[in-house]
Amino acid sequence: MSVQSSSQRRVARLAWAVSPRLWSPARLADAVALGIWAGLFWYLLPAERSALYLSSRTSWVVPLGAVLLTLGAIGRLAGARSPAPEPLSRRHALGIGVIIVPVIAVLALPPSALGSYAAARRSSFVGSGYIASPDDVASGELSLADIAGALQSQKGAQALARRAGSRVSLVGFVTKESGMPADEFVLTRFLVSCCVADALSVQVRVVGAPPGNLKTDQWVRVEGALYPLENEALVDAAEVVHVDRPVRPYLNP
């Protein structure tokens, strides 16, 4: 019985090996989907667009994803021929369509960073839990993240208060609030820990700006004297200069 069974298995394996191999539509579709995602990741590398979606902490995901997805697509394509090809069902095709929709969206939409529209709808830095070190605030150059983080703790606020009148140079984009004077605006930038999904707006109020010369979402560099208030910081602008959007528009904690 066992001899006959072993013989039958060998015959079955031989029949499988010599059977004509045909392309499996389902496996080909999987390979195409993986290839599309791999192409997106390779595209993000030279175009430096990954900085619009990820923080510098997680930017390694792009090169790693490009390599792994490429290997996955090649492996799936290598195994796409089979004596018993799998048909591409409607449900399978729909699932693949859903998977590649984000790729189409990224490629179709213009490359842009979060701006004033997102700032009005995202959580602010206040209450985020990020606190700047009082020692870092007490000396050295101040960034937008340092200023906002210092206001989250009593010691940080005290350290920042001792820097009142210090000259700062900050880069961000222009946002306006209703009823704001013509020579004032809010300098805004986003702080991102992982990706844009967790972005928090970081802001300082700028006074003494050239009236009527600034547009919402325009990137500028502001230089002037810093004056911490109770719940916000104010910069008395000595100079406001238009600048290009930074290659990495988001701050990291």
PETA-V696263 format. One record per residue. N is the residue number from 0. RES is the residue in one small letter. PSI is psi as a letter, one per 40 degrees, with the letter a starting at -180 (none if undefined). OMEGA is omega in radians with two decimals (* if undefined). Layout:
[[N	RES	PSI	OMEGA] [N	RES	PSI	OMEGA]]
This chain:
[[0	m	d	-3.12] [1	s	d	3.11] [2	v	d	3.13] [3	q	d	3.14] [4	s	d	3.12] [5	s	d	3.12] [6	s	d	3.13] [7	q	d	3.12] [8	r	d	3.12] [9	r	d	3.12] [10	v	d	-3.14] [11	a	d	3.13] [12	r	d	3.13] [13	l	d	3.12] [14	a	d	3.10] [15	w	d	-3.08] [16	a	d	-3.07] [17	v	e	3.13] [18	s	i	3.10] [19	p	h	-3.11] [20	r	h	-3.11] [21	l	i	3.12] [22	w	h	3.12] [23	s	h	-3.13] [24	p	d	-3.11] [25	a	d	-3.14] [26	r	d	3.08] [27	l	d	3.13] [28	a	d	3.09] [29	d	d	-3.14] [30	a	d	3.12] [31	v	d	3.13] [32	a	d	3.10] [33	l	d	3.12] [34	g	d	3.11] [35	i	d	3.11] [36	w	d	3.09] [37	a	d	3.11] [38	g	d	3.10] [39	l	d	-3.13] [40	f	d	3.09] [41	w	d	3.12] [42	y	d	-3.11] [43	l	d	-3.08] [44	l	c	-3.11] [45	p	d	-3.10] [46	a	e	-3.13] [47	e	f	3.14] [48	r	e	-3.14] [49	s	d	3.14] [50	a	e	3.11] [51	l	e	-3.09] [52	y	d	-3.05] [53	l	i	3.01] [54	s	i	3.12] [55	s	d	3.13] [56	r	d	-3.05] [57	t	e	-3.11] [58	s	e	3.11] [59	w	e	-3.14] [60	v	d	-3.06] [61	v	d	3.12] [62	p	d	3.12] [63	l	d	3.13] [64	g	d	3.13] [65	a	d	-3.12] [66	v	d	-3.08] [67	l	d	-3.14] [68	l	d	3.09] [69	t	d	3.10] [70	l	d	3.11] [71	g	d	3.13] [72	a	d	3.12] [73	i	d	3.13] [74	g	d	3.14] [75	r	d	3.12] [76	l	d	3.14] [77	a	d	-3.14] [78	g	e	-3.05] [79	a	e	3.10] [80	r	h	-3.06] [81	s	i	3.05] [82	p	d	3.13] [83	a	g	-3.08] [84	p	i	-3.14] [85	e	h	3.12] [86	p	i	3.10] [87	l	h	-3.12] [88	s	i	3.12] [89	r	d	3.13] [90	r	d	3.11] [91	h	d	-3.14] [92	a	d	3.12] [93	l	d	3.12] [94	g	d	3.11] [95	i	d	3.10] [96	g	d	3.11] [97	v	d	-3.11] [98	i	d	-3.06] [99	i	e	3.11] [100	v	d	3.11] [101	p	d	3.12] [102	v	d	3.13] [103	i	d	-3.13] [104	a	d	-3.13] [105	v	d	-3.10] [106	l	d	-3.07] [107	a	d	-3.09] [108	l	i	3.11] [109	p	i	3.14] [110	p	h	-3.12] [111	s	i	3.09] [112	a	i	3.05] [113	l	i	-3.09] [114	g	a	-3.04] [115	s	d	3.12] [116	y	d	3.12] [117	a	d	-3.12] [118	a	d	-3.13] [119	a	e	-3.05] [120	r	e	3.12] [121	r	i	3.06] [122	s	i	3.09] [123	s	i	-3.13] [124	f	d	-3.10] [125	v	h	3.13] [126	g	e	-3.11] [127	s	d	-3.10] [128	g	e	3.10] [129	y	h	-3.12] [130	i	h	3.11] [131	a	i	3.12] [132	s	h	3.10] [133	p	d	3.12] [134	d	d	3.11] [135	d	d	-3.13] [136	v	d	-3.04] [137	a	d	-3.11] [138	s	i	3.10] [139	g	a	-3.11] [140	e	h	-3.13] [141	l	h	3.05] [142	s	i	3.08] [143	l	d	3.13] [144	a	d	3.10] [145	d	d	-3.10] [146	i	d	-3.12] [147	a	d	3.14] [148	g	d	3.13] [149	a	d	-3.11] [150	l	e	-3.11] [151	q	e	3.14] [152	s	i	-3.12] [153	q	d	3.14] [154	k	d	3.11] [155	g	d	3.12] [156	a	d	3.11] [157	q	d	3.10] [158	a	d	3.13] [159	l	d	3.12] [160	a	d	3.13] [161	r	e	3.10] [162	r	e	-3.13] [163	a	h	-3.12] [164	g	e	3.12] [165	s	i	3.13] [166	r	h	-3.14] [167	v	i	3.05] [168	s	h	-3.02] [169	l	i	3.13] [170	v	h	3.12] [171	g	a	3.11] [172	f	i	-3.02] [173	v	h	2.94] [174	t	i	-3.11] [175	k	i	3.05] [176	e	i	-3.12] [177	s	h	3.10] [178	g	e	-3.12] [179	m	h	3.10] [180	p	i	-3.06] [181	a	d	-3.10] [182	d	e	3.11] [183	e	i	2.99] [184	f	i	3.11] [185	v	h	3.08] [186	l	h	-2.99] [187	t	i	3.00] [188	r	i	-3.13] [189	f	i	3.04] [190	l	h	-3.06] [191	v	h	3.11] [192	s	d	-3.09] [193	c	c	3.14] [194	c	i	-3.04] [195	v	e	3.12] [196	a	d	-3.13] [197	d	f	-3.08] [198	a	h	3.07] [199	l	h	-3.12] [200	s	h	3.10] [201	v	h	-3.00] [202	q	i	2.92] [203	v	i	3.12] [204	r	h	-3.13] [205	v	h	3.09] [206	v	i	3.12] [207	g	f	3.12] [208	a	i	3.09] [209	p	h	-3.08] [210	p	i	3.06] [211	g	e	-3.06] [212	n	e	-3.06] [213	l	i	3.14] [214	k	i	3.10] [215	t	h	-3.14] [216	d	e	3.09] [217	q	h	3.13] [218	w	h	-3.10] [219	v	i	2.95] [220	r	h	-3.11] [221	v	h	3.04] [222	e	h	-3.12] [223	g	a	-3.10] [224	a	h	-3.11] [225	l	h	3.10] [226	y	h	3.11] [227	p	h	3.04] [228	l	a	-3.05] [229	e	d	-3.08] [230	n	e	-3.14] [231	e	i	3.10] [232	a	i	-3.11] [233	l	h	3.08] [234	v	h	3.05] [235	d	h	-2.95] [236	a	h	2.97] [237	a	d	-3.13] [238	e	h	3.06] [239	v	h	-3.05] [240	v	h	3.07] [241	h	h	3.11] [242	v	i	3.04] [243	d	i	3.07] [244	r	h	3.12] [245	p	i	3.08] [246	v	d	3.03] [247	r	g	-3.03] [248	p	e	-3.06] [249	y	i	3.04] [250	l	i	3.08] [251	n	i	3.14] [252	p	none	*]]
